[in-house]
Amino acid sequence: QLYEQYTQTKPKLTIDDVVYYLLEGDLLLTEEQLHIYCLQQVEREQAGEAREGLVAIANPDGKIVRWAPGKALTYVVVRGTFPDEKGYKKVVQAMRQATADWESACGVKFMHLPAQDGGLLAGQPQPVFDVRYHDTKGAFIAVAFFPNDPVAQRHVFIDPSFFRSDLFYNPIGVLRHELGHVLGFRHEHIRSGAPADCPQEGISDAINLTEYDPQSVMHYFCGGIGTRDMQLTAVDKQGARGLYGAPYSEVEYVN
């Protein structure tokens, strides 16, 4: 019943010939993924589980999901999908700042492959993910993916609303938030300390890393709390370090 309800009420989008349902504001699920999501939510409700503190996504065995140590998260910004050069350059610059902020917080490395923004080159390393423009008529500002999503779904989509002069959120903050999902972090407002009118989400695939942080980069602006800038807080950095270790700039590596 919940699955049928969601398929009838949630926004339905077709991107690159794949049908998705939009949940939680910035989560795209295929029909199969939506079915699993609904099953997990029903099981949680039947078990009487409360919304407890959760940050990291977990696999079915309860293990935290993260990228392999030392893996460079390479990406391209697909120039041909943007309607003009100005929009493309704005996203390139925003991605540069947003990735730098995560790199200064924990042991991760993002790497832009600008030579392939115009098209993937034969004989060159293929990017882990791409960033592309897609007009969803304001269904979202941007959406991303989790590390354990299928390779075919490793996209960060940018909606035209990202470029609005009256955008409610800082556009760099929006990408900081989405890159948090790319690193495997869930929304902060699903935690038990969040206001009751914040979006409620399934929690069966998440693990608590820190205390609740209403100013977290992963927190929506809801219930009168959260921030429009979506900056990384001290608590965010604590949780990120706990999962990925100290930033590479703070470590001397010896073979």
Disulfide bonds with the S-S distance in Angstrom:
Cys198-Cys222 2.06
